[in-house]
Amino acid sequence: MSFTVRKLRDQKSRSTTWISRAVAILTIAKPLMGIYREWYKHHQKERQKAHRLSILKRVLMVLVAVFFALVLLAGIGKAMMSVRGLGMHNVLTIAGADLPTDDRGYTNFLLIGQGDDSHDGKNLTDTIIVASIDPEGTKSAVLLSLPRDTYLLSTEKMGKGKLNSMYRDFRSYLLYQKGMDPKEASLAALEELASEIGTMLNIDIHHVVKVDFIAFERAVDTIGGVDVDVPYDIEDYEYPDEQYGYEPFIIRAGPRHLDGATALKYARSRHTSSDFGRSARQQQLLGAMAEQAKKEGVLNDASAITSFMKIMNENVETTMTLRELIGAADIGQHIDRSKIIAMQLNDRNALYDPFIEPGGMMYTPPRDLFEGAAVLLPVSIPEYPVTWKQPRAFAELLFRHRDLYLEKPEIAVLNAGAAPGMARKLATELIRFGFDVPLIENAETEKRDESGIISAPEPDPILDTFSQVLKVPLIASPSDLPAEQKRRITILLGRDFQYTPLQNLIENLSS
């Protein structure tokens, strides 16, 4: 066995050399470590800054896109301004961009509700609402629901078919035939759908907001549910479940507090009532959500905002830019909730039965003309060819002359010498166009040659507009006309009255 003898001084020398090298390395590395620490600290700050901006962006997307209708209709913009932790006031003031407007200063939106992956008929847009906002003049909002079964006989790029399938089919075409990215294809389909609806109604639609069922259901739960007054019993034994089958949905008339799942069923069910009843319930729920959000102070609740971020970040889509989203939040504070007009296109047109409702501009053609499908076409005068003149005239008054609806004037249509049935015919037309006509009868006064609208002692812009629309002059009240036959707008039909469809009169209405 051999041994190696190592001198102590040699071992000490080697240790000293190693220590010296380590000191030298540390001496050289120290400034490098300092540089690294500074870089890391700066990098962390940048990451935190980016994270904060990401959170802010998602918060704004949720607050504005998901609750867009609520912000505008509930007038809770001021609540948003008070979210101190987010510096919302500075964000709205500095970062917001003005939204596009039409020549009246109105901004028009297409609000869409669609299914999600768990529902049959994914990407069908079963809720379709055109919203028009006037934050400066009348400080009002107008909502017009369009039936899902509305059939477009032709479009510029989307072919023909039901309105609720247009987005889905065009998106698929762009995705699989044109090879577009899914997000780009979806946005392009939304923009094209807005363009077609805008052409259909002859209005400019500036932006689209699309929300799916998950966003709606969980939003209701996050605000603690909603209180609604159910107008009639709903017994739907064919409500679609998540297994491509059916389940019963039953809810009785009266005051009810609905959670998210029940509110969604309430909004979607259509087997007890018509598609138009469903549209009315959807508008009712928007109002109920607005009330609840305001009541609960949702926009002051950081946890609620966080919940919205987590739930809806992937369930909302909009054509607005971030700066436009911020700008949109600002206009909510200018809307007066008492000045919200809600209408829907429907088939209660009094053409084939005595039933008539505001918005009765549609009818159901024979199914065999559409391969057995139940569709809706616009009432056309004359009957052929099919045109959109009736809904377009309705939209002209509703959106661009909304003061006629905000004032809610009562109208009396009195026959004072016109052919029999003329008062009823004109009144029916006015009701379809959304006006309140509680009095239709013969005038208890002398027959007259000329028609007229009774003027008021003081100037009244509403009377002036009706005179312009109907092409009937303002006249002094006959001395023998009883007071009980007078309303704010009293129309006397004389011997000269010739019925002209409102669509033809409104078509040439000056702006």
C-alpha positions in Angstrom: 0.0 0.0 0.0 1.4 3.4 -0.9 0.8 6.8 0.6 1.2 10.3 -0.7 2.5 12.9 1.6 1.3 16.5 0.9 3.0 19.4 2.6 0.8 21.7 4.6 2.1 24.8 2.9 1.2 23.3 -0.5 -2.4 22.7 0.6 -2.5 26.2 2.1 -1.2 27.7 -1.1 -3.8 26.0 -3.2 -6.6 27.1 -0.8 -5.3 30.7 -1.0 -5.2 30.5 -4.8 -8.9 29.3 -4.9 -10.0 32.0 -2.5 -8.2 34.6 -4.6 -9.9 33.4 -7.7 -13.3 33.4 -6.1 -12.7 37.0 -4.8 -11.7 38.1 -8.3 -14.7 36.5 -9.8 -17.0 38.1 -7.3 -15.3 41.4 -7.8 -15.9 41.2 -11.5 -19.5 39.8 -11.1 -20.6 42.4 -8.6 -21.3 45.1 -11.1 -22.9 42.6 -13.4 -25.1 41.4 -10.6 -26.1 45.0 -10.0 -26.9 45.5 -13.6 -29.0 42.3 -13.6 -30.8 43.4 -10.4 -31.7 46.7 -12.0 -32.8 45.0 -15.2 -34.9 42.5 -13.2 -36.5 45.2 -11.2 -37.3 47.2 -14.3 -38.5 44.0 -16.0 -40.8 43.3 -13.1 -42.2 46.8 -13.2 -42.9 46.5 -16.9 -44.6 43.1 -16.4 -46.7 44.6 -13.6 -47.5 47.6 -15.8 -48.5 45.3 -18.7 -50.5 43.2 -16.3 -52.4 46.2 -15.0 -53.0 47.4 -18.5 -54.3 43.9 -19.4 -56.6 43.9 -16.4 -57.8 47.4 -17.2 -58.5 46.4 -20.8 -60.5 43.4 -19.7 -62.4 45.4 -17.1 -63.3 47.9 -19.7 -64.3 45.2 -22.2 -66.6 43.6 -19.6 -68.0 46.8 -18.2 -68.7 48.3 -21.6 -69.2 45.4 -24.0 -71.0 43.0 -21.8 -73.0 45.6 -19.9 -73.2 48.0 -22.8 -76.9 48.1 -23.0 -77.1 48.4 -19.2 -74.6 51.2 -19.0 -76.5 53.1 -21.6 -80.0 52.3 -20.4 -79.5 52.5 -16.7 -77.5 55.7 -16.7 -74.9 54.2 -14.4 -72.0 55.9 -16.1 -71.5 58.0 -12.9 -71.0 54.9 -10.9 -68.2 53.8 -13.3 -66.6 57.2 -12.8 -66.5 56.6 -9.0 -64.4 53.4 -9.2 -61.4 55.1 -7.7 -59.1 52.1 -7.7 -59.2 52.0 -11.5 -58.8 55.7 -12.0 -61.9 55.5 -14.2 -62.4 59.3 -14.4 -59.0 59.8 -15.8 -59.3 56.9 -18.1 -62.6 58.2 -19.5 -61.4 61.7 -19.8 -58.0 61.1 -21.4 -58.1 57.7 -23.1 -61.7 57.7 -24.5 -62.4 58.2 -28.2 -65.6 59.8 -29.6 -67.9 57.2 -31.1 -69.1 57.6 -34.7 -72.5 59.2 -35.2 -75.0 59.8 -38.0 -76.1 63.2 -39.2 -78.4 63.6 -36.2 -75.6 62.9 -33.7 -77.0 59.4 -32.8 -74.8 56.3 -32.4 -76.4 53.1 -33.5 -75.5 49.6 -32.3 -76.4 46.1 -33.1 -76.7 44.0 -29.9 -76.6 40.2 -30.5 -77.2 37.3 -28.2 -76.1 33.8 -29.3 -75.6 30.3 -28.1 -72.4 28.7 -26.9 -70.7 25.4 -27.3 -73.1 23.6 -25.0 -76.3 24.6 -26.9 -77.8 23.3 -30.0 -77.6 25.8 -32.8 -74.3 27.4 -31.8 -73.6 30.7 -33.5 -77.3 31.3 -34.3 -78.1 34.9 -33.3 -81.4 34.4 -31.6 -81.5 37.9 -30.0 -81.1 40.7 -32.4 -81.7 44.3 -31.2 -80.9 47.6 -32.9 -80.1 50.3 -30.3 -79.9 54.0 -31.1 -78.4 56.4 -28.5 -78.8 60.1 -28.4 -76.7 61.3 -25.4 -76.8 65.0 -26.3 -80.2 66.1 -27.6 -83.1 64.0 -26.2 -80.8 62.0 -24.0 -82.7 58.9 -25.0 -82.2 55.3 -26.2 -84.4 53.4 -28.7 -84.4 49.6 -28.9 -85.9 47.8 -31.8 -86.0 43.9 -31.6 -85.9 42.0 -34.9 -87.5 38.6 -35.1 -85.1 35.7 -35.5 -87.3 34.2 -38.3 -87.0 37.4 -40.5 -86.2 36.2 -44.0 -83.9 38.1 -46.3 -84.6 37.2 -49.9 -81.3 38.7 -51.1 -78.2 40.4 -49.6 -75.0 41.8 -51.1 -72.6 39.2 -49.8 -74.5 36.8 -47.4 -76.9 35.1 -49.7 -80.5 34.6 -48.6 -82.0 33.0 -45.5 -83.2 33.6 -42.0 -81.7 36.6 -40.1 -80.6 34.5 -37.2 -78.4 32.2 -39.4 -76.7 34.9 -41.4 -73.8 35.5 -39.1 -73.2 31.7 -38.6 -73.3 30.9 -42.3 -71.2 33.8 -43.5 -68.6 33.2 -40.7 -68.3 29.6 -41.8 -67.9 30.7 -45.4 -65.1 33.1 -44.5 -63.5 30.5 -42.2 -63.5 27.5 -44.5 -63.8 28.9 -48.0 -61.6 32.0 -47.6 -59.2 30.6 -45.0 -59.6 33.6 -42.6 -58.5 33.5 -39.0 -61.5 32.6 -36.7 -61.4 36.0 -34.9 -61.1 37.9 -38.2 -63.9 35.8 -39.8 -66.2 36.5 -36.8 -65.6 40.2 -36.8 -66.1 40.4 -40.6 -69.3 38.5 -40.3 -70.6 40.8 -37.6 -69.7 43.9 -39.6 -71.5 42.4 -42.7 -74.6 41.5 -40.7 -74.7 45.1 -39.3 -74.3 46.4 -42.9 -77.2 44.3 -44.1 -79.5 45.2 -41.2 -78.6 48.9 -41.7 -79.5 48.7 -45.4 -82.7 46.8 -44.5 -83.8 49.6 -42.1 -82.0 52.5 -43.9 -80.0 53.5 -40.9 -76.2 53.6 -40.2 -75.1 50.9 -37.7 -71.8 51.9 -36.3 -70.8 49.0 -34.0 -71.8 45.5 -33.0 -71.7 43.9 -29.5 -72.2 40.1 -29.3 -72.7 38.2 -26.0 -73.3 34.5 -25.6 -75.5 32.6 -23.2 -72.7 32.0 -20.7 -72.0 35.7 -20.4 -75.7 36.5 -19.9 -76.4 33.7 -17.4 -73.4 34.4 -15.1 -73.8 38.1 -15.4 -77.3 37.7 -13.8 -75.8 35.6 -11.1 -73.0 38.1 -10.4 -75.5 40.9 -9.8 -77.5 38.7 -7.5 -80.3 37.7 -9.9 -83.1 39.9 -11.2 -86.7 40.7 -10.2 -89.3 40.6 -13.0 -93.0 40.6 -13.2 -93.8 37.6 -15.3 -96.8 38.7 -17.5 -98.3 35.2 -18.1 -97.8 31.6 -17.3 -95.0 29.9 -19.3 -95.3 26.2 -19.8 -92.6 25.1 -22.2 -92.1 21.3 -22.4 -89.7 21.6 -25.3 -87.0 23.8 -23.9 -83.6 22.7 -25.3 -81.3 21.1 -22.8 -77.5 20.7 -23.0 -77.8 17.1 -24.4 -79.5 18.1 -27.7 -82.8 17.1 -26.2 -85.6 18.8 -24.3 -86.6 19.6 -20.7 -89.7 21.3 -19.3 -89.5 24.9 -18.2 -92.5 26.2 -16.2 -92.8 29.6 -14.6 -96.1 31.2 -13.3 -97.3 34.7 -13.8 -96.5 37.3 -11.1 -93.4 38.8 -9.4 -90.4 36.5 -9.5 -86.7 36.6 -8.6 -84.7 34.8 -11.3 -81.2 33.4 -11.1 -79.0 33.3 -14.2 -80.1 29.9 -15.4 -83.8 30.7 -15.0 -83.4 34.2 -16.5 -81.8 32.6 -19.6 -84.7 30.2 -20.0 -87.1 33.0 -19.5 -85.4 35.0 -22.2 -85.1 32.0 -24.6 -88.4 30.1 -24.2 -90.7 30.5 -27.2 -93.1 27.5 -27.1 -95.7 29.1 -24.8 -95.7 32.5 -26.5 -94.5 33.7 -29.9 -91.0 34.9 -30.9 -92.3 38.4 -30.3 -93.2 37.6 -26.7 -89.7 36.4 -26.3 -88.3 39.6 -27.7 -90.4 41.6 -25.2 -89.1 39.4 -22.3 -85.5 40.0 -23.4 -86.1 43.8 -23.3 -87.8 43.4 -19.9 -84.7 41.5 -18.6 -82.3 44.2 -19.9 -84.3 46.8 -17.8 -84.3 44.4 -14.8 -80.6 43.8 -15.0 -80.0 47.6 -15.2 -82.1 48.1 -12.0 -80.3 45.3 -10.2 -76.8 46.5 -11.2 -77.6 50.0 -10.0 -79.2 48.7 -6.8 -76.3 46.5 -5.9 -73.7 49.1 -6.8 -72.0 46.5 -9.1 -69.6 48.9 -10.7 -68.3 50.0 -7.3 -67.6 46.4 -6.3 -64.1 45.2 -7.1 -65.0 41.5 -6.5 -67.9 41.8 -9.0 -65.7 43.4 -11.6 -63.2 40.6 -11.1 -65.9 38.0 -11.5 -67.0 39.6 -14.7 -63.4 39.5 -15.9 -63.1 35.8 -15.2 -66.5 34.9 -16.6 -66.8 36.9 -19.7 -63.4 37.6 -21.1 -63.9 35.0 -23.8 -67.7 35.4 -24.2 -68.0 38.9 -25.6 -67.1 40.2 -29.0 -67.3 43.7 -30.3 -66.2 45.8 -33.3 -65.3 48.7 -31.1 -61.7 49.6 -30.4 -60.4 49.9 -26.8 -60.6 53.7 -26.9 -64.1 53.5 -28.4 -65.1 51.2 -25.6 -63.8 53.7 -23.1 -65.7 56.5 -24.9 -68.8 54.4 -24.9 -68.7 54.1 -21.1 -68.7 57.9 -20.8 -72.0 58.4 -22.8 -73.9 56.2 -20.3 -74.2 59.0 -17.8 -76.1 61.2 -20.3 -79.0 58.8 -20.9 -82.3 59.4 -19.1 -83.8 56.1 -18.1 -87.3 57.5 -18.4 -86.5 58.2 -22.1 -86.1 54.6 -23.3 -88.3 53.5 -26.2 -88.6 49.7 -26.8 -90.4 48.3 -29.9 -90.3 45.1 -31.9 -91.2 44.1 -35.4 -94.0 41.5 -35.3 -96.8 39.9 -37.4 -99.7 41.6 -35.5 -100.6 43.6 -38.5 -104.4 43.4 -38.7 -104.2 42.2 -42.3 -105.6 38.7 -41.8 -107.2 39.0 -38.3 -108.2 41.8 -35.9 -105.0 41.7 -33.9 -102.8 44.7 -34.1 -99.7 45.8 -32.2 -97.0 48.5 -32.6 -94.4 47.2 -35.0 -96.9 45.0 -36.9 -94.9 45.2 -40.1 -94.3 41.5 -40.7 -96.4 38.5 -42.0 -95.9 34.8 -42.4 -96.0 33.6 -46.0 -97.0 30.0 -46.9 -94.4 27.5 -45.7 -94.3 25.5 -48.9 -92.7 28.5 -50.6 -89.7 28.1 -48.1 -89.3 24.4 -48.0 -91.6 24.1 -45.0 -89.8 26.6 -42.9 -91.7 29.2 -40.9 -90.3 32.6 -41.9 -91.4 36.3 -41.7 -91.4 38.8 -44.5 -92.1 42.5 -44.4 -95.7 43.7 -45.2 -95.4 45.2 -48.6 -97.7 47.8 -50.3 -98.3 46.8 -53.0 -98.0 43.1 -52.1 -95.5 42.4 -54.8 -92.6 42.8 -55.1 -91.6 42.3 -51.4 -89.9 45.5 -50.1 -88.7 46.8 -46.8 -90.6 50.1 -47.2 -92.9 49.5 -44.2 -90.2 48.6 -41.6 -87.9 51.3 -43.1 -90.6 54.0 -42.6 -91.2 52.8 -39.1 -87.4 53.0 -38.4 -87.3 56.5 -39.9 -89.9 57.7 -37.4 -88.7 55.6 -34.4 -85.0 56.5 -34.6 -84.8 59.8 -36.3 -88.1 61.4 -35.1 -88.1 59.9 -31.6 -89.6 62.9 -30.0 -92.9 61.7 -31.4 -92.6 58.6 -29.2 -90.9 60.2 -26.2 -93.9 62.6 -25.8 -96.4 59.7 -25.9 -99.2 61.8 -27.4 -102.7 60.4 -27.4 -104.4 60.6 -30.8 -108.0 60.9 -31.8 -109.0 60.0 -35.4 -112.5 61.4 -36.2 -114.4 60.9 -39.4 -115.9 64.3 -40.3 -117.1 63.6 -43.8 -114.6 61.0 -45.2 -115.7 57.7 -46.8 -116.8 55.1 -44.2 -114.0 53.2 -42.6 -111.3 55.8 -43.3 -110.9 56.7 -39.6 -110.4 53.1 -38.7 -107.9 52.5 -41.6 -105.8 55.5 -40.7 -105.9 54.7 -36.9 -104.8 51.1 -37.6 -101.8 52.4 -39.6 -100.9 54.8 -36.8 -101.1 52.0 -34.2 -98.8 49.7 -36.3 -96.3 52.6 -36.3 -96.3 52.7 -32.5 -98.7 55.5 -31.6 -101.4 55.5 -29.0 -104.9 56.0 -30.6 -107.5 55.6 -27.9 -110.3 57.3 -29.8 -111.6 56.3 -33.3 -115.1 57.4 -34.1 -117.3 59.8 -36.0 -116.9 63.4 -35.1 -119.8 65.0 -33.4 -119.6 68.1 -35.5 -120.7 69.4 -38.9 -119.3 67.5 -41.9 -116.4 69.3 -43.5 -114.8 69.4 -46.9 -111.2 69.7 -45.7 -109.2 67.4 -43.4 -107.1 68.9 -40.6 -105.3 68.5 -37.3 -106.6 70.8 -34.6 -103.9 73.3 -33.5 -103.0 74.1 -30.0 -103.2 77.6 -28.3 -99.4 77.4 -27.9 -96.8 76.2 -30.6 -96.5 72.5 -30.4 -93.6 70.8 -32.4 -95.4 67.4 -32.2 -98.4 68.8 -34.0 -96.2 70.4 -36.6 -94.5 67.1 -37.3 -97.7 65.1 -37.5 -99.1 67.7 -39.9 -95.9 67.3 -42.0 -96.0 63.5 -41.9 -99.7 63.2 -42.8 -99.8 66.1 -45.2 -102.8 67.5 -43.3 -102.9 71.2 -42.3 -103.3 72.6 -38.8 -106.8 74.1 -38.3 -108.7 75.8 -35.6 -111.0 73.6 -33.5 -114.6 73.6 -34.7 -116.7 75.4 -32.1 -119.2 72.5 -31.9 -116.6 69.7 -31.4 -117.1 68.3 -27.9 -114.2 68.5 -25.5 -114.3 64.7 -24.8 -113.5 64.0 -28.5 -110.3 66.0 -28.3 -106.8 64.6 -27.5 -103.4 66.2 -27.8 -103.5 65.3 -31.5 -107.0 65.4 -33.0 -107.3 64.4 -36.6 -110.5 65.4 -38.5 -111.0 63.5 -41.8 -113.0 65.6 -44.2 -114.5 64.7 -47.6 -111.1 65.4 -49.3 -109.3 62.7 -47.3 -107.7 60.1 -49.5 -105.9 57.3 -47.7 -102.2 57.1 -48.4 -99.9 54.5 -46.8 -97.6 56.1 -44.2 -94.7 54.5 -45.9 -95.2 56.7 -48.9 -95.7 59.8 -46.8 -92.7 59.2 -44.6 -90.5 58.3 -47.5 -90.3 62.0 -48.5 -90.3 63.3 -44.9 -87.5 65.9 -44.7 -84.9 65.5 -42.0 
